[in-house]
């Protein structure tokens, strides 16, 4: 195994805590090891050696996402060339050879989960109609569970099977929905860069019944411009075949590019843009949608971790709505704040609170809405 532990310990580090974490990892107790290294980062998130060992611990435990995040944060520091090269070796091993499985559960609240209109009156054919009070958005509580995994095929690890699944369960069964996707992929690594191609299928259900099925095809790329700056690209074409709404059947093409800048081990900035085009069986439901996605996170002393995300998009539909006689155009914005603390540990994971607000304005009043939501979940990322 490539040695990556060549950084010297800072004099101020509690050596006993560090050695305890190393000993726990040597005997395969990854939960205890992660807890020790996290405790050190709680005191000072700028420390490199504990973060490096935490990344390695996540890697051995099979937590791909958390390992990559912490390795990438370490790379932003001024490192010896040998250490930097060894970290890239570990990143390649994670991406190419090592299986990873992840599960999260969240308690969610939403003031308008059905995206019901904000307006009490809508116009149809120029005439005003008052919406029934049963369509009003109401606060709902539920549970969201997400699972994902990547399994490299042993005979040739550059080929892999990937799955993703998400379930929302509410007391009101009308709000229950689920989504699942499985793909077979091929990963090609070129030094610190990579290209991935995948093909598979998807299934969505609503209230326990099939909503749509379809094919999934995707190409992704990672280009490393420097240890502090890298780019991710994504091109996908998915098909949708609805069980009861055949006029919505179609193909969705999406192109996205994101720049990721890591100025130091405690900060991260992501700025991306995307363009989506949906071609439906009937033109009124076809649209084009450009958008932006901005995200930043910061780790503070005393274990605090914050994140802020901003999304904005505009959707232009291809033809007048057959019911309202007007061509639909939407503008949607989302603002989301997340906060957690490493001191709050539950089953070796950090609770994370996320709150957000969504506002959609549409030329068709029936599609204008706003909603507040909150989620309390757990993460191993930090």
ZIKA-V336161 format. One line per field, one symbol per residue. ss: DSSP state (2 for helix, 1 for strand, 0 for the rest). Layout:
BEGIN
ss: ???
END
This chain:
BEGIN
ss: 0000000000000022222222222200022222222222222000022222222222222002222222222220000022222222222222220001111111111100000000001111001111002220000111111111111100000011111111111100222011111111111111001111111111111100111111111111111111001111111111111100022201111111111110000011111111111111002220111111111111102221111111111111111100000011111111111111111111001111111111111100222011111111111000
END
